[in-house]
């Protein structure tokens, strides 16, 4: 197997992980959790979202969280930014990277953003331009790159069109999301083959949900094809409020085990991630269901 020596894990639990939790997590607990993650060896944490609080009440405290966390100098602290108003709020409290988002599926984009794909482009372009003026890097999320809860399978060419537009705007990285967790390695290979005919693999990250238990297999295929950045969430927390049936992200600790046993360096400490998992599961009131959390729970009695 042709594998990279190093991989970057981008922790999205505090945003993508918590946004689907029905019970509100106290702000102080979010801050403590993020501080734990900052000391785990992770160099990237997506802290929260500046989407209007009426849409995602769980993340209404984004500003307070970002003002209160203990920032480590080697960690990038990012936030999801829907529009220019959200960016202005984020700049007031300080972020290192702005994450914009849209879908490859027209129906999911309408459900998630309430706009057509074509109408979304100028909104995001304004955010990208203003973020770069503020010396931020900008990440672009593309959702439903394999399948859509409304439209079914998504043609890779639809993904290419959105990716092309985002990179033309000036985003520095595109995260390709299997939002409802339907992908299998052959589909991942088909999509990445098309994209890599046009763009460098270094421009992409993969964002897998583990709805059907195929996320790890998809990560291995992505590694083989040259991807070296993956999004994950402690304990497999997560889901999309606008994609029925979407379950959690692939668990950070399960990806960490895979990479470690394959001899791929991440600099992330497994014990610290597991401890952060036990902390947040107490706050949400249920056990997290990743493989490594289950093993650790048995070992700790």
N, C-alpha and C positions, 0 to 999 in steps of 0.2 A: 504494500500500500504506500502511496506517495502522500505523506502526512506532514503538516507544518511542525516546527519545533515549539512554537509559542502560539497561544490563542488568548484573545481578550474576551472575558465574560462581562457583559453589561447587565447590571442588576436593575430590573424594572419592577421589583416587588412593591416598593412604596407607592408607586403610581398604578401600574397595570395590575399589580397584585391586589391592591386594596380597593380599587374603584368599584369592584363588583360585590364587595362585602356589604350586606344589608345593615348590620349593626355598626353604628358609628364608633370608630376607634378614637380614643382621647388623643388630643394633640401632643401632650407630653409623652405619651407612649410611642407615637410615631417618631418624635424627636429622638427618644432613647434608642429606638430600633435602628434608625438611620445612623446614629453615632456608633452603634455596634458594627454595622455593616462597613462603616468608614475605616474601622480598625481590623478588618478581616483580610486585607490584601486586595480587595476590589479596587479598581481605579476608575470606575464609572458607576454612578448611582442616579437613576431617574427618580427624583424626589417627589414630585407631585405634578399637578396639572392646573393650568389657569383657564380651563374651560369654565363657563359661568356656573356658579354653585348650584343653581336650580337644576342643572342637568346631571351633575355628579356631586351631591351633597357631601359625600365622604371626603372629598378633597377641597372643600371650601376653605380650609385653613392653610392653603398652600403658602401664602405669604408669611404667616406666623412660623410655620415649620422651617422655611428657608432662612428666616432671620435668626432662628434659635439653634440650629444644628451646629455642632463643632466641626468645622471644615478642616479636612486634611489637605495639605498643599499638593499632594500627588493624586487627588481624586477629582474627577470631573463631576460636577453636580448639575444635572439637566432637569428640564421641566417641559411638559407638553404645552404647546402654544397654539390655540385655535385661530387667532386673528390678531390684528394690530393692538386692540384693546388689551388682550391677554398679555401680549409682549410688553406693553408699557407697565402693567402691574408687576410682571416678572423682573423687569429691569430695576424697579424700585427696591426690590429686596435682594437682587443679585443672583444670577445664574451664570454658568459657564457655557452651557449649550442650550439652544432652543430646538425643540423637536416639533416639526409640523407633521400633519397626518392627513391622509385621504385613502380612498379605496380604488382598487382596480376594477371593482364591480360597480356599475352605475346604480343599481338598486341599494347596495350597502352604503354607498356614498350618500345617497338621498336619505337613508335611514339614520346614518351616523352624524352627518354634517348638515343635512337639510338643504343640500345644493346638488346640482349636477356636477359631473367631473369637470366640464368646461368652465363652469361658474366658480369652481373651487380654485383653479389655477391662479387667477389674479389675486385672490385673497392671500394665498400662500406666498406668492411672489412678493407682495408688500411686506410680509413678515420676514422673509428671507433677507430682503434688501435692508430693512431697518435693523435686523439682528446683526448683520455683518457690519453695518456702520457702527454698531456698539461693540465691535470686536468679539462677537460671539461666533462659535462654530454653529452650524445648523445641520440637524439630522432630519431626514425625511422618512416617515413611516408609510409603507404601502400595505394596506390590509387586503385580505381575501385574495392572495396571489395564486392560490390553487383552487379554492372552492368558495362559493358564496351561499349563505343560508337561504337566499331568495332565488338566485339564478342557477345554482348548481356549479358545475365545472367552469373555470375561468380560463380562456385561451391565453397562452403566454404572450401573444401579441398585444393583448390589452394591458398586460403588466408593463411591457416594453414601452408603450405609449406614455404611461404615467411616469415611469422611471426617467425616460428621456426628458420629459418636461421638468421634473424636479432637479435633475442634474444641470439642465440648461439654466434654471433659476440660480444655481450656485450652492445647492446643498452639498455638504462634504461627505455624507454617507447616506446610503439608502438601506433601511431595514425592511426586509421582505417578510411579511407576516402571513403565516397559515392560520388565520384568525379562528377558524372553527375546527382545526385539528384533523383535517381529512387527508393530508398529503401522505404519499408513500415515496420511497426513494426514486422510482422511475419518473414520477412527475417532477420531483425536485431537479433531477438531471435534465429533463426536457426544458424546464424553465431556465435553469442556469446556463445551459448550452446556448440558448438563444441570446440571453443577456450578455454573455461573455463574448459573443460574436461582435458586440458593439461597444462594450465597456470592460474595464479592468475588474477582476474579482476583488481587488482591494477596496473598491467603492461600496461593497455590499456587506451587510450583516444579515443573519437569518434569525427569525423570530418564530419559533414553533410552539404551538399549543399541543398538549398531549391527550386530546380527547379520546383517541382510539389507540393509544399506546405506541404510536409510530414515531414520536419526536426524536428519540435517541437514534433510531435507524436513519432518519432524515439528516441528523447532525453528522453521522458518519459519512453519508454520501456527500454532504456539503464540504466536509473536510477534504475528502478525496478530490473534490473539484476545485479546491483552492480557497475556500472561505476560511477566514481566521478570526471572525468576530461573531459572537452569538449572544442573543438576549436570553435571559432566564430570570426566574423568580424564586426566592427562597421558599421552600416547602411546596412549590408548584401552585402558589397562590395565583388567582387571576381569572379572567374571563372578560368578555365584551358585553356591555349592557345592551348593545344594539345588534347582537348576533346570537339568536336563540340557539341554545345547545352548546355554545362555546364554553369549554371548561378551562382549567388552569393552564398557565404557562408551563413549559418544561422546567423541572425543578433545578435550581442552581446546584444543589449538592449532588444530584444524579448526573448532571453534565460534568461536574468536577471529578467525580469518581471515574467516569468514562475516560476523560482526558488524562487524568493522573495515571491510570492503569495502562494507557496507550503511550505513556512517556512524553506527553505534551505538557509544557509548562504554562501555568496560569498565574502563579504567585498568590493564589487565593488559598486561605487556610480552611480546610474542611471543618475542623473543630469549631472555629469561629462562626462559620455559616450554620452549622447544626445548632449551636447555642442561640444564634439569632432566630432560628426556626422555632426552638422551644419557647423563646420569649414571646414571639408574636402569636403563636398558637394559643397561649394563655390569654392573650388580649382579645382574640376573636372568638374564643370559647369553644374551639373544636380542634381535634387532632389534624395536623397536616399529613398528607397521604403519600409523600414521596417515598421511594424505596429506601433511601439512606436515612430518612427520619424514622421510618418504621424499624430499621435495624438498630439505630441508636436508642430508640425507646425501649426495645427489648434488652439491649446491653446495659442500660442504666436502671432497669427494673421498674 
